Amino acid sequence: MGADAIGLAGDLADAFAADGAVHLPGAFADWVDVLRDGVDRNEADPSEHFDDNGTATDAGRFWDDYCNWSRIAEYERFAFESGVADVAAALLRSETIQLFHEHVLVKEPAAPRHTPWHCDAPYYFVDGPQTVSLWIPLDPVPLESTLRLVRGSHLWNEAVHPVSWTTGGGFYGDDETTRSGGFQPAPDPDADPDRFEILEWACQPGDAVAFHYRTVHGARGSTGLRRAFSLRVVGDNARYVRRPGRTSPPFDGHDMVDGQRLREDWFPLLPLRHAATA
């Protein structure tokens, strides 16, 4: 699915705005082999941000790494040549698309670790109505181990309190100031299934699940290999937000202030082939 295809379905942009997530079958099927090569290169040469999330002794690791697009050619090619910016622009109805970062998440076969319920925005120093992550599995993902998203949670008044995936403690600390600083406790949709509607899709390699930075999501453990490449981008009205501590990704020394657009020399504009769909 390129920009032309997504432009035929304005209801996708409407669904994204209302639900906070949409499924795009086969959107990037032509890029699966390229991204697999990139993930192999990434694992062989991890960055300083590589983390096994405390799973080194588990039956299967759950590892992730990010901010490698400028040194891993396959990631850079995807960001600038795949047409992903057109897809994002159509979903967000944005005139520009800016690259925030990429994120690779790999659950090895028999990895028992769940991805905890969370939303991404509180970890980041950017927020706004026009934000989207495109989660692209590089292996078949059955329903029992796919991404799970709480429908409409991007519209909640308060984002979910960010936690450390390794310890489960507060990402910025657990003091009362942090807990009351505009965050609400993470929900437990499995314990209260009547309260939340879960969006989840079995996926094939090259599908994409597009979701807002504030959409609450999680995932169960994996029975087979589950490699996923995520590209995080922002639109016209995303702005820098100062957080109560070092963010993830950290991006130190940027000199931005609250309300400023992300600096383009660090977060480049991605090329658009078509104007955003109104």
Phi, psi and omega per residue, in radians:
M1 nan 1.961 3.061
G2 -1.749 -2.917 -3.114
A3 -1.098 -0.635 -3.141
D4 -1.070 -0.788 -3.095
A5 -1.160 -0.772 -3.118
I6 -1.200 -0.489 3.105
G7 -1.170 -0.338 3.122
L8 -1.347 -0.211 -3.023
A9 -2.262 1.421 3.084
G10 -1.086 -0.337 3.122
D11 -1.156 -0.394 3.074
L12 -1.136 -0.761 3.089
A13 -1.120 -0.677 3.087
D14 -1.117 -0.749 3.139
A15 -1.135 -0.710 3.108
F16 -1.082 -0.761 -3.135
A17 -1.125 -0.638 -3.091
A18 -1.458 -0.729 -2.981
D19 -1.735 -0.416 -3.108
G20 1.476 0.043 3.141
A21 -2.871 2.518 3.036
V22 -2.473 2.719 3.094
H23 -1.792 2.288 -3.128
L24 -2.091 1.506 -3.076
P25 -1.070 2.305 3.037
G26 1.169 0.259 -3.014
A27 -1.007 -0.661 -3.052
F28 -2.294 0.644 -3.119
A29 -1.037 -0.556 -3.110
D30 -1.260 -0.181 -3.065
W31 -1.898 0.066 -3.060
V32 -1.069 -0.843 -3.108
D33 -1.113 -0.682 3.108
V34 -1.084 -0.813 -3.109
L35 -1.217 -0.607 3.045
R36 -1.050 -0.742 3.101
D37 -1.077 -0.678 3.111
G38 -1.134 -0.726 3.122
V39 -1.138 -0.695 3.079
D40 -1.056 -0.773 3.111
R41 -1.097 -0.703 3.137
N42 -1.096 -0.792 -3.123
E43 -1.161 -0.641 3.137
A44 -1.260 -0.456 -3.095
D45 -2.394 1.251 -3.061
P46 -1.215 2.774 3.105
S47 -1.577 -3.139 3.083
E48 -1.125 -0.303 -3.096
H49 -1.582 -0.071 -3.115
F50 -0.993 2.411 -3.107
D51 -2.587 2.308 3.061
D52 -1.642 0.113 3.040
N53 0.945 0.611 3.098
G54 1.287 0.368 -3.047
T55 -1.909 0.268 -3.051
A56 -1.029 -0.525 -3.114
T57 -1.792 0.091 3.098
D58 -1.295 2.935 3.101
A59 -1.047 -0.589 3.042
G60 -2.496 2.410 -3.120
R61 -1.331 2.696 2.922
F62 -2.103 1.731 -3.091
W63 -2.020 2.731 3.082
D64 -2.539 2.799 3.107
D65 -2.702 2.698 -3.125
Y66 -2.660 3.006 3.092
C67 1.089 0.774 -3.140
N68 -2.016 0.108 -3.013
W69 -1.100 -0.513 -3.097
S70 -1.384 -0.181 -3.136
R71 -2.084 -0.188 3.103
I72 -1.979 1.898 -2.959
A73 -1.027 -0.615 -3.113
E74 -1.126 -0.658 3.118
Y75 -1.188 -0.754 -3.136
E76 -1.127 -0.728 3.105
R77 -1.037 -0.775 -3.134
F78 -1.069 -0.832 -3.069
A79 -1.057 -0.671 -2.990
F80 -1.773 -0.264 -3.015
E81 -2.137 -0.185 -3.011
S82 -1.441 -0.251 -3.007
G83 1.486 0.153 -3.131
V84 -1.054 -0.547 -3.141
A85 -1.137 -0.617 3.110
D86 -1.172 -0.689 3.092
V87 -1.090 -0.818 3.133
A88 -1.101 -0.739 -3.127
A89 -1.093 -0.673 3.130
A90 -1.186 -0.745 3.136
L91 -1.133 -0.708 -3.070
L92 -1.544 -0.200 -3.002
R93 0.928 0.896 -3.104
S94 -2.018 2.542 3.129
E95 -1.431 -0.368 3.122
T96 -2.293 2.685 3.034
I97 -2.319 2.225 -3.072
Q98 -2.040 2.331 3.133
L99 -1.317 2.154 3.039
F100 -1.591 -1.102 3.019
H101 -2.962 2.984 3.004
E102 -1.916 2.771 -3.085
H103 -2.553 2.194 3.100
V104 -1.886 2.289 3.133
L105 -2.250 2.152 -3.071
V106 -2.182 2.110 2.963
K107 -1.838 2.028 -3.139
E108 -1.292 2.847 3.122
P109 -0.917 2.373 3.127
A110 1.187 0.367 3.066
A111 -1.240 2.023 -3.059
P112 -1.470 -0.269 -2.998
R113 -1.171 2.208 3.019
H114 -1.403 2.582 2.905
T115 -1.424 2.087 -3.043
P116 -1.179 2.691 3.059
W117 -1.097 2.219 -3.095
H118 -2.863 2.975 2.874
C119 -2.215 2.700 -2.964
D120 -1.404 -0.565 -2.982
A121 -0.902 -0.782 -3.081
P122 -1.129 -0.363 3.082
Y123 -1.372 -0.402 -3.027
Y124 -1.647 2.859 3.020
F125 -1.795 0.439 3.076
V126 -2.353 2.526 -3.123
D127 -2.707 2.887 3.112
G128 2.587 2.943 -3.110
P129 -1.116 -0.529 -3.046
Q130 -1.795 1.378 3.069
T131 -2.370 2.524 3.118
V132 -2.703 2.393 2.941
S133 -1.824 2.357 3.056
L134 -1.933 1.834 -3.090
W135 -1.603 2.045 -2.981
I136 -2.121 1.831 3.109
P137 -1.257 2.493 3.131
L138 -1.870 0.103 3.079
D139 -2.433 2.742 3.030
P140 -1.031 2.356 -3.111
V141 -2.155 1.909 3.111
P142 -1.258 2.887 -3.069
L143 -1.009 -0.615 -3.048
E144 -1.240 -0.233 3.122
S145 -2.237 0.294 -3.106
T146 -1.472 3.044 3.050
L147 -1.175 2.393 3.135
R148 -2.114 2.308 -3.019
L149 -2.300 2.446 3.140
V150 -1.508 1.960 -3.064
R151 -1.030 2.279 3.073
G152 1.354 0.034 -3.061
S153 -1.224 -0.305 3.087
H154 -1.196 -0.235 -3.133
L155 -1.712 0.006 3.100
W156 -1.088 2.618 -3.113
N157 -1.127 -0.622 -3.126
E158 -2.116 2.382 3.047
A159 -1.267 2.849 -3.100
V160 -1.372 2.418 3.136
H161 -1.016 2.144 -3.105
P162 -1.285 2.468 3.138
V163 -2.219 2.766 3.025
S164 -1.292 2.266 3.120
W165 -1.201 -0.407 -3.108
T166 -1.458 -0.807 -3.041
T167 -1.766 -0.410 -3.047
G168 1.439 -0.090 3.106
G169 -1.410 2.997 -3.131
G170 -1.072 2.331 -3.090
F171 -1.112 -0.664 3.121
Y172 -1.768 0.250 -3.073
G173 1.814 2.937 -3.050
D174 -1.986 0.294 3.135
D175 -1.197 2.810 -3.058
E176 -1.083 -0.616 3.134
T177 -1.073 -0.743 3.138
T178 -1.178 -0.766 -3.089
R179 -1.142 -0.500 -3.107
S180 -1.752 0.132 -3.031
G181 -1.529 0.851 3.088
G182 1.575 0.145 3.124
F183 -1.983 2.602 3.030
Q184 -1.985 2.755 3.125
P185 -1.060 2.594 3.098
A186 -1.119 2.414 3.102
P187 -1.331 2.896 3.014
D188 -2.195 1.440 -3.067
P189 -1.045 -0.489 3.136
D190 -1.224 -0.548 3.129
A191 -1.438 -0.316 -3.093
D192 -2.390 1.103 -2.986
P193 -1.155 -0.394 -3.131
D194 -1.355 -0.265 -3.073
R195 -1.559 -0.463 -3.023
F196 -2.170 2.494 3.019
E197 -1.780 2.153 -3.083
I198 -1.720 2.289 2.996
L199 -1.731 2.219 3.109
E200 -2.710 2.464 -3.068
W201 -2.359 2.296 2.894
A202 -1.126 2.390 -3.006
C203 -2.202 2.639 2.997
Q204 -1.863 2.755 3.107
P205 -0.939 2.289 -3.134
G206 1.614 -0.168 2.933
D207 -1.113 2.924 2.998
A208 -2.411 2.455 2.913
V209 -1.930 2.015 -3.129
A210 -1.716 2.227 -3.124
F211 -2.517 2.628 -3.123
H212 -1.231 2.614 -3.139
Y213 -1.033 -0.440 -3.127
R214 -1.648 -0.006 3.129
T215 -1.268 2.197 -3.141
V216 -1.295 2.304 -3.085
H217 -2.620 2.882 3.105
G218 -2.904 -3.031 3.122
A219 -2.816 2.647 3.052
R220 -1.402 -3.132 3.032
G221 -1.170 3.094 -3.050
S222 -2.108 2.453 3.059
T223 -1.604 -0.471 3.102
G224 -2.215 3.129 3.129
L225 -1.120 2.277 3.126
R226 -2.319 1.621 3.057
R227 -1.646 2.317 3.121
A228 -2.376 2.359 3.070
F229 -1.919 2.209 3.116
S230 -2.045 2.342 3.007
L231 -1.947 2.182 -3.119
R232 -1.829 2.134 -3.120
V233 -2.336 2.882 3.135
V234 -2.352 2.764 -3.135
G235 -1.859 -2.804 -2.978
D236 -0.982 -0.720 -2.944
N237 -1.776 0.223 3.059
A238 -1.291 2.474 -3.062
R239 -2.428 2.682 3.062
Y240 -1.127 2.410 3.107
V241 -2.299 2.193 3.101
R242 -1.307 2.294 -3.134
R243 -1.859 2.927 -3.072
P244 -1.355 0.160 3.120
G245 -2.994 -2.963 -3.135
R246 -1.203 2.218 -3.033
T247 -1.481 3.048 3.038
S248 -2.242 2.018 -0.067
P249 -1.139 2.732 -3.044
P250 -1.283 -0.772 3.131
F251 0.799 1.091 -3.094
D252 -1.289 2.642 2.994
G253 1.303 0.489 -3.048
H254 -1.462 -0.411 3.094
D255 1.164 0.363 3.077
M256 -1.490 2.767 3.136
V257 -2.193 2.830 -3.111
D258 -0.903 2.346 3.071
G259 1.535 -0.034 -3.117
Q260 -1.549 2.516 2.979
R261 -1.156 2.619 3.122
L262 -1.060 2.419 -3.096
R263 -1.164 2.283 -2.972
E264 -1.309 -0.334 3.100
D265 -1.291 -0.382 3.061
W266 -1.713 -0.592 -3.035
F267 -2.203 1.472 -2.932
P268 -1.227 2.654 2.973
L269 -1.236 2.369 3.103
L270 -1.604 2.543 -3.087
P271 -1.204 2.368 3.092
L272 -1.906 2.349 3.103
R273 -1.630 -0.440 -3.093
H274 -2.358 2.684 3.040
A275 -1.229 2.649 3.101
A276 -1.072 2.542 3.131
T277 -1.343 2.275 -3.139
A278 -1.342 nan nan
